[in-house]
Each structure stands twice: as C-alpha cells, then as structure tokens.
Amino acid sequence: MMSLFEEISDFPLNILPKDGNVHYYGKIFSEDRSGFYYNYLFNHIPWENDEAVIFGKLILTKRKVAWFGEKAFEYTYSNRTKYAIPWTPELLELKQKCEEVSGETYNSCLLNLYHDGSEGMAYHSDGEKDLKKHGAIASLTFGAERKFLFKHKHTKEKVEIRLENGSLLVMKGTTQDHWLHRLPPTTKVKTPRVNLTFRTIEE
C-alpha cells in the first residue's frame, strides 16, 4: 500500500499510462483570481479569428487566437505564420506562475478563446518545427470547464480529463511524439473558455 509520503512526492501524477508525461496540477488560482484573469483576457487581448490553409483554401475559425512572446517569434502551424507581440504585465504574471509551479521555463504563449462548447479542437500533436523538441507546454484554463482527451497514436488508448477554471496542465517529454490531444465540442457548455498554452520557441 502506498504511503501518504509517497503520494505527496509523486504529485502531480502523470495521467498518461506510458510514452509521455502529462501532469495535471488542478486549480492553481483562487476563484477570485481566476475571475480577474478571465475578465482581463476576454476583454483586453487583441483576439483574431484563427486561420488555416486546408487543400489550398483559407479557412477562418470561430475560435479566436492571439500569439505573444519575449520577442517577435515566428510560429507556423496549419500553413500560416504568426508573429508574436510583446507580453503584457498580466501575461508575464501568468507565465511566471506557470514556471514556478511546473519548474519549467517558457518564452511564448498561444492563447485560444472558445466562445462556447460548439467550438473545439480536433486531434493533433504540437510538433511544429519552431517548438523546442520535447519541451514543456503549460496549458492554463480560465472560464468554462471542458473535457480534454488524449489518444495514443499507435495503440489508440484514450485518456480523459476535465480542465477546471484556474487549472494548469503540463505536457512534456515524448508526449507529442506518441499522443494526440483534442478539445471535443459539447452542447452542454454555453459559456466561454480562455486557454493559454505557454511554450518555448527555438530559433
């Protein structure tokens, strides 16, 4: 039987059964602080509709995005290139909190605004060439609680977790090599979710 001390030393637990490391820290902000950041992010970030080129056609998503960094990093995904804009004081606070909790460092952040449960993200892995190989990606959630899924690329095993308001999830190691992840749409969620994914770009 596992002792209490062993349980504490193993926190946060890796939610993946193999081939990667995903640590869920739960809520790292109080309800009041989470509300403050949600209102700031929802109202003051320069949100834009995300763009993707699919079969040569430019597609605009309902989901909105913004891209920040310590310098004007280029980040290319879905055949579109974005250029990071400078941190705001509030985003720097959030970055530092994620670094403090996770023990990792980050130099950029991709923010996503999902207006309600009808907006989600299909299965994918964050393996773009701009990203640090096997670097950590810290995912912060503010607003609506949403289900988040992982699927192993070969065995098709699935892992499900609910991302709470004010919570932190960190993906690192070989996770992107072996696992896909998605935010499935749902008719049950009627309110917005703001998601921040802190990451490291290598030039």
C-alpha positions as CSV (number, residue, x, y, z in Angstrom):
1,M,0.0,0.0,0.0
2,M,1.3,3.5,-0.9
3,S,2.2,5.7,2.0
4,L,1.0,9.3,2.3
5,F,4.6,10.5,1.9
6,E,5.0,8.6,-1.4
7,E,1.7,10.1,-2.7
8,I,3.0,13.6,-1.9
9,S,6.3,13.0,-3.5
10,D,4.6,11.8,-6.7
11,F,2.4,14.8,-7.0
12,P,1.4,15.8,-9.6
13,L,0.7,12.3,-11.0
14,N,1.4,11.6,-14.7
15,I,-2.0,11.0,-16.2
16,L,-0.6,9.1,-19.2
17,P,0.0,5.3,-18.8
18,K,3.1,5.4,-21.0
19,D,5.1,7.1,-23.7
20,G,5.0,10.7,-22.3
21,N,4.4,12.9,-19.3
22,V,1.2,15.0,-18.7
23,H,1.0,16.5,-15.2
24,Y,-2.3,18.0,-14.0
25,Y,-1.9,20.4,-11.1
26,G,-5.6,21.2,-10.7
27,K,-6.6,24.7,-9.7
28,I,-3.5,26.9,-9.1
29,F,-5.6,30.2,-8.7
30,S,-8.4,31.1,-6.4
31,E,-11.9,31.7,-7.8
32,D,-11.4,35.4,-7.4
33,R,-8.0,35.5,-9.1
34,S,-9.3,33.2,-11.9
35,G,-12.2,35.6,-12.4
36,F,-9.9,38.6,-12.6
37,Y,-7.7,36.9,-15.2
38,Y,-10.6,35.6,-17.2
39,N,-12.2,39.1,-17.5
40,Y,-8.8,40.7,-18.4
41,L,-8.0,38.1,-21.1
42,F,-11.5,38.1,-22.5
43,N,-11.8,41.8,-22.8
44,H,-8.3,43.1,-23.4
45,I,-6.4,40.6,-25.6
46,P,-6.3,41.5,-29.3
47,W,-8.2,38.4,-30.4
48,E,-8.3,37.4,-34.1
49,N,-10.1,34.6,-35.8
50,D,-7.6,31.7,-36.4
51,E,-6.6,30.9,-39.9
52,A,-5.8,27.6,-41.6
53,V,-5.0,26.7,-45.2
54,I,-6.7,23.4,-46.0
55,F,-6.4,22.0,-49.5
56,G,-5.2,25.4,-50.7
57,K,-8.2,27.2,-49.3
58,L,-8.0,29.8,-46.5
59,I,-10.4,28.8,-43.6
60,L,-11.3,31.2,-40.7
61,T,-12.3,29.6,-37.5
62,K,-14.9,30.8,-35.0
63,R,-12.3,30.2,-32.3
64,K,-10.1,33.2,-31.8
65,V,-6.4,33.3,-31.0
66,A,-3.5,35.6,-30.0
67,W,0.3,35.0,-30.0
68,F,2.7,36.6,-27.5
69,G,6.4,36.2,-26.8
70,E,9.5,37.7,-25.4
71,K,10.5,38.7,-29.0
72,A,8.7,38.7,-32.4
73,F,9.0,34.9,-32.8
74,E,7.6,33.3,-36.0
75,Y,5.3,30.4,-35.3
76,T,3.9,28.4,-38.2
77,Y,1.1,25.9,-38.0
78,S,-1.8,25.0,-40.3
79,N,0.3,26.5,-43.1
80,R,0.0,30.0,-41.6
81,T,2.8,32.0,-39.9
82,K,2.1,34.2,-36.9
83,Y,4.5,36.8,-35.3
84,A,4.5,37.2,-31.5
85,I,3.6,40.5,-29.9
86,P,5.1,41.7,-26.6
87,W,4.0,40.4,-23.3
88,T,1.5,42.4,-21.2
89,P,2.2,42.6,-17.4
90,E,-0.7,40.3,-16.7
91,L,0.6,37.6,-19.2
92,L,4.0,37.9,-17.6
93,E,2.4,37.2,-14.2
94,L,0.7,34.1,-15.6
95,K,3.9,32.9,-17.2
96,Q,5.9,33.3,-14.0
97,K,3.2,31.4,-12.0
98,C,3.3,28.5,-14.5
99,E,7.1,28.5,-14.4
100,E,7.1,28.5,-10.6
101,V,4.5,25.6,-10.4
102,S,5.9,23.5,-13.2
103,G,9.6,24.1,-12.7
104,E,9.9,24.8,-16.5
105,T,10.6,27.9,-18.5
106,Y,8.6,29.4,-21.4
107,N,9.3,32.2,-23.9
108,S,5.9,32.5,-25.7
109,C,2.2,31.9,-25.4
110,L,-0.6,30.9,-27.8
111,L,-4.0,32.0,-26.5
112,N,-7.3,30.5,-27.6
113,L,-10.8,31.8,-27.0
114,Y,-13.6,29.3,-27.3
115,H,-16.9,31.2,-27.1
116,D,-18.9,28.1,-26.1
117,G,-18.9,24.3,-26.3
118,S,-19.6,24.3,-30.0
119,E,-16.0,25.4,-30.6
120,G,-13.3,22.8,-30.0
121,M,-10.1,21.4,-31.5
122,A,-9.6,18.2,-33.5
123,Y,-7.0,15.6,-32.6
124,H,-3.4,16.9,-33.1
125,S,0.0,17.0,-31.6
126,D,2.1,20.1,-31.0
127,G,5.1,19.0,-33.0
128,E,5.8,22.1,-35.1
129,K,9.5,22.6,-36.1
130,D,9.6,26.0,-34.3
131,L,8.9,24.4,-30.9
132,K,11.7,23.1,-28.6
133,K,12.0,19.3,-29.1
134,H,10.4,17.6,-26.1
135,G,9.9,21.0,-24.5
136,A,7.2,21.5,-21.9
137,I,3.8,23.1,-22.9
138,A,1.8,24.6,-20.0
139,S,-1.9,24.9,-20.5
140,L,-3.9,27.3,-18.3
141,T,-7.7,27.3,-18.3
142,F,-10.0,30.2,-17.3
143,G,-13.7,30.2,-17.7
144,A,-15.8,27.2,-18.6
145,E,-14.7,23.7,-17.5
146,R,-14.1,21.5,-20.6
147,K,-13.3,17.8,-21.2
148,F,-9.8,17.2,-22.7
149,L,-8.8,14.0,-24.4
150,F,-5.6,12.2,-25.3
151,K,-5.3,9.4,-27.8
152,H,-2.2,7.2,-28.3
153,K,-1.1,7.3,-32.0
154,H,-0.5,3.6,-32.2
155,T,-2.5,1.7,-29.5
156,K,-5.5,4.2,-29.8
157,E,-5.7,4.2,-25.9
158,K,-7.6,7.2,-24.6
159,V,-7.2,9.3,-21.5
160,E,-9.8,11.8,-20.5
161,I,-9.5,14.7,-18.0
162,R,-11.7,17.7,-17.1
163,L,-9.8,21.0,-17.2
164,E,-11.2,23.3,-14.4
165,N,-11.3,27.1,-14.1
166,G,-7.9,28.3,-12.9
167,S,-6.2,25.0,-13.6
168,L,-2.8,24.0,-15.0
169,L,-1.9,21.0,-17.2
170,V,1.7,20.5,-18.4
171,M,2.6,18.2,-21.4
172,K,6.3,17.4,-21.7
173,G,8.9,14.7,-22.7
174,T,7.9,12.5,-25.6
175,T,4.1,13.2,-25.2
176,Q,3.8,14.9,-28.6
177,D,5.7,12.0,-30.3
178,H,3.2,9.4,-29.1
179,W,-0.1,11.1,-28.2
180,L,-2.7,13.3,-29.9
181,H,-4.9,15.6,-27.9
182,R,-8.2,17.3,-28.6
183,L,-10.9,19.6,-27.1
184,P,-14.1,17.9,-28.1
185,P,-17.2,20.0,-28.9
186,T,-20.1,19.8,-26.5
187,T,-23.7,21.1,-26.4
188,K,-23.6,21.3,-22.6
189,V,-21.2,24.2,-22.3
190,K,-22.8,27.6,-23.0
191,T,-20.1,30.0,-21.7
192,P,-16.6,30.9,-23.0
193,R,-13.2,29.3,-22.1
194,V,-9.9,31.1,-22.4
195,N,-6.9,28.8,-22.8
196,L,-3.2,29.9,-22.6
197,T,-0.5,27.5,-23.8
198,F,2.9,28.6,-22.8
199,R,5.7,27.1,-24.8
200,T,9.3,27.5,-25.9
201,I,10.2,28.6,-29.5
202,E,13.7,27.8,-30.7
203,E,15.2,30.0,-33.4
